[in-house]
């Protein structure tokens, strides 16, 4: 009996010791887990602080770059080539330019901050391509040639007073405009009266309606004699942008009628390009014309514009996305070779080097 009690007591003691050991083990594990958790939290806080510091340094470099940077804008004028049918040169050009100019800085910035750049470092190109119009109309839209009233008119006094117009350019050529989805004249002024151009009464043909002037607000009845200037907001909007001129057909006269006067078309292209300040001051511009390579037209354009000229081999309705991408690379490399991006490249390279220094 005594031995049995002793054995039972021994068993209880062993169980208690094991239980105590198990409790101690669990306490030890919890303490270690807490230490590990605290260490992990501290490590995360230190990492976040380090990343915050790196992001702060990277953002300082980025913000400084934005302050120093002047990225030129582009405008594309032309006919169906510029307007596009199944695609457009514009997004392909901007993508090619942004990848080449800012790709290395974007990669370095992303490596430092785990963020990508989504704004500010962009190249803007505005598409002013039109359809069913000739060179003379495009020259007038851009402001390279002035628009005037063909005949004397009287602008009615009341708000929304409307009067039909016959429009010519400064050289006396009649202008017949087609309706465009994305290219608008916007605010228009005649004899100091603000208003807009809209579709008037009658038409020249199915594509070219008569235009009318509608005043924006009430005022005195105003007479406008023959050859009064028609001033549009559009005509002065892009004069500070670098021009890209893209034509499927340069040998067109007024209203899309065919002409064989390539020399006159080349003179018009020069006038259109040089009406933009970057082309006039720095010789920054590109001419793209759809022509048969080696043809008389191609040779004449190459002689006239040299390295500013690109021969395109497909009309707009046959162009694919791949064709536009390939053409965009040519346009970008052409304009880049003229030096318009030199200061941009210099500043981006400097900022990329500054990012590398902050990382080190």
MARPA-561692 format. One line per field, with one value per residue (C-alpha): residue in one letter; chain; x negated, y negated, z. Coordinates in Angstrom, 3 decimals, always signed. Last residue first. Layout:
# residues N
r = c(A  ...)
c = c(A  ...)
X = c(X  ...)
Y = c(Y  ...)
Z = c(Z  ...)
***
This chain:
# residues 360
r = c(X  X  X  X  X  X  X  X  X  X  X  X  X  X  X  X  X  X  X  X  X  X  X  X  X  X  X  X  X  X  X  X  X  X  X  X  X  X  X  X  X  X  X  X  X  X  X  X  X  X  X  X  X  X  X  X  X  X  X  X  X  X  X  X  X  X  X  X  X  X  X  X  X  X  X  X  X  X  X  X  X  X  X  X  X  X  X  X  X  X  X  X  X  X  X  X  X  X  X  X  X  X  X  X  X  X  X  X  X  X  X  X  X  X  X  X  X  X  X  X  X  X  X  X  X  X  X  X  X  X  X  X  X  X  X  X  X  X  X  X  X  X  X  X  X  X  X  X  X  X  X  X  X  X  X  X  X  X  X  X  X  X  X  X  X  X  X  X  X  X  X  X  X  X  X  X  X  X  X  X  X  X  X  X  X  X  X  X  X  X  X  X  X  X  X  X  X  X  X  X  X  X  X  X  X  X  X  X  X  X  X  X  X  X  X  X  X  X  X  X  X  X  X  X  X  X  X  X  X  X  X  X  X  X  X  X  X  X  X  X  X  X  X  X  X  X  X  X  X  X  X  X  X  X  X  X  X  X  X  X  X  X  X  X  X  X  X  X  X  X  X  X  X  X  X  X  X  X  X  X  X  X  X  X  X  X  X  X  X  X  X  X  X  X  X  X  X  X  X  X  X  X  X  X  X  X  X  X  X  X  X  X  X  X  X  X  X  X  X  X  X  X  X  X  X  X  X  X  X  X  X  X  X  X  X  X  X  X  X  X  X  X  X  X  X  X  X  X  X  X  X  X  X  X  X  X  X  X  X  X)
c = c(A  A  A  A  A  A  A  A  A  A  A  A  A  A  A  A  A  A  A  A  A  A  A  A  A  A  A  A  A  A  A  A  A  A  A  A  A  A  A  A  A  A  A  A  A  A  A  A  A  A  A  A  A  A  A  A  A  A  A  A  A  A  A  A  A  A  A  A  A  A  A  A  A  A  A  A  A  A  A  A  A  A  A  A  A  A  A  A  A  A  A  A  A  A  A  A  A  A  A  A  A  A  A  A  A  A  A  A  A  A  A  A  A  A  A  A  A  A  A  A  A  A  A  A  A  A  A  A  A  A  A  A  A  A  A  A  A  A  A  A  A  A  A  A  A  A  A  A  A  A  A  A  A  A  A  A  A  A  A  A  A  A  A  A  A  A  A  A  A  A  A  A  A  A  A  A  A  A  A  A  A  A  A  A  A  A  A  A  A  A  A  A  A  A  A  A  A  A  A  A  A  A  A  A  A  A  A  A  A  A  A  A  A  A  A  A  A  A  A  A  A  A  A  A  A  A  A  A  A  A  A  A  A  A  A  A  A  A  A  A  A  A  A  A  A  A  A  A  A  A  A  A  A  A  A  A  A  A  A  A  A  A  A  A  A  A  A  A  A  A  A  A  A  A  A  A  A  A  A  A  A  A  A  A  A  A  A  A  A  A  A  A  A  A  A  A  A  A  A  A  A  A  A  A  A  A  A  A  A  A  A  A  A  A  A  A  A  A  A  A  A  A  A  A  A  A  A  A  A  A  A  A  A  A  A  A  A  A  A  A  A  A  A  A  A  A  A  A  A  A  A  A  A  A  A  A  A  A  A  A)
X = c(-24.133  -20.453  -20.762  -23.624  -21.684  -18.781  -21.118  -22.418  -18.853  -18.254  -21.288  -20.272  -16.737  -18.103  -20.420  -17.781  -15.256  -17.836  -18.628  -14.979  -14.609  -18.004  -17.136  -18.039  -15.139  -12.720  -13.824  -14.058  -10.507  -9.082  -10.808  -9.620  -6.094  -6.187  -6.937  -4.177  -1.721  -2.457  -2.079  +1.283  +2.337  +2.421  +4.454  +7.162  +4.507  +2.549  -0.579  -4.213  -5.252  -8.245  -9.761  -11.053  -12.942  -16.185  -16.069  -13.042  -12.964  -15.172  -13.460  -10.058  -10.974  -12.413  -9.274  -7.015  -9.095  -8.827  -11.687  -9.481  -5.855  -4.215  -2.426  -3.883  -5.407  -7.054  -8.766  -9.561  -12.234  -14.133  -15.009  -13.343  -10.818  -10.111  -9.829  -7.671  -5.044  -4.090  -7.284  -5.646  -2.520  -4.457  -6.937  -4.075  -2.415  -5.627  -5.798  -2.212  -3.020  -5.944  -3.769  -1.455  +0.320  +3.657  +6.578  +9.680  +9.971  +11.899  +9.098  +6.001  +4.650  +1.148  +0.125  +1.941  +1.776  +0.486  -1.220  -2.720  -4.387  -4.632  -6.487  -4.097  -4.276  -1.824  +0.668  +3.615  +3.417  +5.648  +7.892  +9.212  +10.487  +10.090  +12.104  +10.459  +12.658  +11.906  +15.320  +16.886  +18.137  +21.174  +22.241  +25.714  +25.158  +24.830  +26.383  +24.164  +22.200  +22.639  +23.387  +21.294  +22.486  +20.834  +22.060  +21.911  +19.027  +19.326  +22.573  +21.704  +21.418  +24.153  +27.195  +27.986  +25.307  +23.335  +21.553  +18.746  +18.652  +19.145  +17.220  +17.805  +14.631  +15.119  +15.402  +14.299  +14.398  +14.376  +13.919  +12.593  +13.154  +11.104  +12.440  +15.449  +14.920  +17.531  +16.076  +14.741  +14.945  +12.412  +12.320  +8.784  +8.264  +4.680  +5.703  +7.982  +11.627  +14.936  +18.511  +20.532  +24.169  +25.352  +26.694  +27.718  +27.467  +28.048  +29.577  +27.755  +27.443  +23.953  +24.003  +21.904  +19.577  +18.340  +15.411  +14.958  +11.389  +9.286  +5.584  +2.985  +0.664  +3.453  +3.828  +7.377  +6.405  +3.479  +5.713  +8.363  +5.769  +4.295  +7.572  +10.437  +12.381  +10.829  +8.974  +5.844  +5.508  +4.105  +2.413  -0.839  -1.822  -4.928  -4.607  -6.761  -4.204  -2.045  -2.052  -5.485  -5.751  -6.034  -8.227  -10.163  -13.808  -13.361  -10.461  -12.615  -15.401  -12.961  -11.211  -14.568  -15.623  -12.270  -11.970  -13.210  -13.028  -9.772  -8.159  -9.011  -7.836  -4.575  -3.918  -4.488  -2.320  +0.501  +0.432  -0.090  +3.542  +5.628  +8.211  +8.901  +6.258  +6.609  +2.966  +3.059  +6.646  +5.431  +2.767  +1.690  -0.008  -0.818  -3.694  -4.522  -8.045  -9.050  -10.593  -12.163  -13.739  -10.740  -9.881  -13.470  -13.430  -10.204  -11.734  -14.973  -13.021  -10.714  -13.727  -15.055  -11.642  -11.212  -14.632  -13.790  -10.435  -12.104  -14.577  -11.760  -9.736  -12.713  -13.361  -9.689  -9.674  -12.804  -11.305  -8.103  -10.076  -12.174  -9.062  -7.480  -10.611  -10.831  -7.136  -7.616  -10.579  -8.518  -5.641  -7.949  -9.536  -6.106  -5.067  -8.189  -7.711  -4.174  -5.420  -8.101  -5.559  -3.264  -6.149  -7.071  -3.469  -3.184  -6.429  -5.226  -1.910  -3.698  -5.989  -2.983  -1.286  -4.437  -4.707  -1.059  -1.539  -4.652  -2.786  +0.000)
Y = c(-55.082  -55.537  -59.327  -59.278  -57.114  -59.542  -62.463  -60.642  -60.254  -63.969  -64.964  -62.655  -64.117  -67.691  -67.012  -65.066  -67.889  -70.506  -68.569  -67.794  -70.330  -69.374  -68.724  -65.051  -64.730  -65.948  -63.277  -60.529  -61.287  -61.402  -58.148  -56.419  -57.699  -56.237  -52.766  -53.077  -54.390  -51.453  -48.981  -50.511  -49.987  -52.483  -51.569  -54.233  -56.847  -56.418  -54.295  -54.925  -57.819  -59.890  -61.838  -65.410  -67.571  -65.946  -67.766  -70.069  -71.359  -68.787  -65.965  -67.372  -67.645  -64.131  -62.643  -64.507  -63.365  -59.784  -57.993  -56.774  -56.982  -59.641  -60.093  -63.271  -63.842  -67.233  -67.733  -70.930  -72.621  -75.239  -77.132  -80.531  -80.023  -76.363  -76.948  -80.078  -78.428  -80.262  -78.702  -75.303  -76.565  -78.905  -76.156  -73.747  -76.391  -76.851  -73.077  -73.058  -75.839  -73.802  -70.703  -72.499  -69.514  -70.401  -68.229  -69.820  -69.197  -72.381  -74.709  -73.113  -69.676  -68.499  -67.851  -64.537  -62.200  -65.081  -65.218  -68.469  -68.188  -71.614  -72.442  -74.372  -78.134  -78.932  -76.445  -78.562  -81.493  -80.298  -78.261  -81.328  -82.687  -86.164  -86.942  -90.045  -92.379  -91.950  -93.313  -95.648  -94.651  -96.584  -96.250  -96.398  -97.434  -94.806  -91.623  -88.664  -85.834  -86.869  -84.126  -84.092  -81.810  -79.106  -77.725  -73.950  -71.965  -68.189  -67.855  -70.844  -74.616  -74.670  -76.614  -78.551  -78.625  -76.080  -77.756  -80.206  -81.780  -85.061  -88.133  -91.487  -93.536  -93.832  -90.022  -87.831  -84.049  -81.879  -78.196  -77.359  -73.649  -70.556  -67.386  -66.265  -68.388  -69.966  -70.909  -74.368  -76.145  -78.937  -81.201  -82.344  -86.122  -86.115  -87.051  -84.031  -84.032  -83.497  -84.086  -84.466  -84.099  -86.324  -85.443  -87.535  -85.182  -88.169  -91.008  -93.649  -91.920  -91.672  -93.444  -91.958  -93.152  -90.345  -87.894  -88.315  -87.634  -84.713  -85.285  -82.766  -80.823  -81.094  -77.337  -77.230  -79.480  -77.300  -74.244  -75.814  -76.660  -73.140  -71.479  -70.157  -66.884  -65.716  -67.580  -67.009  -69.292  -66.611  -68.097  -66.470  -66.618  -64.945  -63.793  -63.809  -65.690  -62.636  -58.907  -58.281  -54.835  -54.065  -51.554  -54.613  -54.029  -51.424  -53.436  -56.572  -54.695  -53.156  -56.490  -58.213  -55.640  -55.769  -59.570  -60.659  -57.401  -56.091  -59.539  -60.137  -56.741  -56.943  -60.507  -59.530  -56.404  -58.313  -61.036  -59.077  -57.996  -54.961  -53.590  -56.839  -59.318  -63.094  -63.640  -61.593  -62.668  -66.254  -68.113  -69.783  -68.042  -70.130  -69.519  -70.764  -71.258  -70.008  -72.678  -71.060  -72.906  -72.820  -69.245  -68.149  -69.765  -67.943  -64.608  -65.145  -66.183  -63.211  -60.889  -62.335  -61.988  -58.511  -57.554  -59.015  -57.297  -54.071  -54.358  -55.141  -52.270  -49.960  -51.107  -50.671  -47.231  -46.236  -47.518  -45.621  -42.470  -42.847  -43.364  -40.328  -38.256  -39.364  -38.605  -35.217  -34.609  -35.521  -33.381  -30.424  -30.807  -31.018  -27.899  -26.114  -27.216  -25.946  -22.636  -22.409  -23.115  -20.465  -18.038  -18.809  -18.421  -15.128  -13.922  -14.973  -13.182  -10.026  -10.158  -10.569  -7.589  -5.477  -6.423  -5.624  -2.230  -1.575  -2.340  +0.000)
Z = c(-53.272  -53.968  -53.712  -56.235  -58.712  -58.480  -59.200  -62.301  -63.558  -62.902  -64.982  -67.814  -67.736  -67.844  -70.786  -72.725  -72.310  -73.363  -76.540  -77.410  -80.235  -81.657  -85.310  -84.850  -82.392  -85.054  -87.499  -84.865  -83.726  -87.246  -88.173  -84.995  -85.649  -89.162  -87.776  -85.179  -87.784  -90.077  -87.194  -86.301  -89.919  -92.808  -95.917  -95.442  -94.705  -97.947  -97.839  -98.844  -96.607  -97.715  -94.821  -95.215  -92.715  -93.827  -97.144  -97.452  -101.015  -102.738  -100.874  -101.784  -105.467  -105.488  -103.920  -106.340  -109.311  -108.088  -106.331  -103.505  -104.520  -102.417  -99.097  -97.639  -94.210  -93.541  -90.176  -88.248  -86.116  -88.133  -84.927  -85.311  -88.133  -87.366  -83.614  -84.207  -86.405  -89.623  -91.034  -91.471  -93.249  -95.529  -96.407  -97.138  -99.326  -101.329  -101.775  -103.043  -105.510  -106.847  -107.104  -109.515  -111.050  -109.508  -108.458  -107.010  -103.247  -102.488  -103.580  -105.038  -104.392  -105.294  -101.698  -101.337  -98.363  -96.317  -92.933  -91.663  -88.249  -86.666  -83.435  -81.204  -80.547  -83.375  -81.960  -80.797  -83.191  -86.042  -83.736  -81.902  -85.190  -86.741  -89.865  -91.354  -93.408  -97.113  -98.221  -95.687  -92.240  -91.011  -87.397  -85.912  -82.330  -79.660  -78.361  -77.519  -79.142  -82.784  -85.291  -88.477  -91.274  -93.325  -96.637  -96.659  -98.190  -98.408  -100.414  -102.611  -102.358  -99.742  -98.631  -95.469  -92.785  -90.799  -87.916  -87.322  -83.876  -82.097  -80.985  -82.745  -83.188  -86.952  -87.197  -84.276  -84.001  -80.887  -81.781  -85.265  -84.584  -85.428  -83.779  -85.817  -88.908  -91.196  -94.560  -95.393  -98.751  -99.155  -102.227  -103.077  -102.933  -101.687  -98.125  -98.001  -99.003  -97.192  -98.393  -95.246  -94.169  -91.313  -87.892  -84.897  -81.922  -79.624  -81.594  -83.626  -86.991  -88.577  -91.958  -94.732  -97.505  -99.732  -99.731  -95.978  -94.947  -93.722  -93.146  -94.306  -91.980  -89.419  -89.064  -90.431  -93.334  -94.416  -94.078  -96.319  -98.966  -98.863  -99.751  -97.645  -97.578  -94.295  -91.566  -89.478  -86.457  -84.139  -81.077  -79.934  -76.270  -74.845  -71.237  -68.119  -66.019  -65.271  -64.562  -63.083  -61.553  -57.865  -56.028  -54.804  -55.690  -58.432  -59.862  -60.075  -61.865  -64.360  -64.955  -65.485  -68.079  -69.914  -70.029  -73.456  -75.390  -73.929  -73.987  -77.643  -78.877  -76.908  -78.089  -81.708  -81.549  -79.867  -82.586  -85.805  -85.906  -86.764  -89.178  -91.047  -90.016  -89.630  -90.556  -93.748  -94.425  -94.790  -92.872  -89.666  -86.727  -83.678  -81.307  -77.809  -76.535  -73.075  -70.830  -67.782  -64.873  -62.532  -63.520  -62.833  -59.387  -58.591  -59.623  -57.699  -54.599  -55.129  -55.188  -51.926  -50.279  -51.705  -50.337  -46.928  -46.911  -48.005  -45.096  -42.682  -44.112  -43.777  -40.192  -39.358  -40.991  -39.084  -35.841  -36.526  -37.375  -34.236  -32.145  -33.756  -33.235  -29.611  -29.153  -30.761  -28.478  -25.414  -26.653  -27.242  -23.800  -22.157  -24.070  -22.955  -19.335  -19.465  -20.894  -18.218  -15.514  -16.960  -17.158  -13.553  -12.459  -14.306  -12.743  -9.281  -9.813  -10.915  -7.885  -5.637  -7.251  -6.891  -3.242  -2.658  -4.290  -2.258  +0.972  +0.000)
***
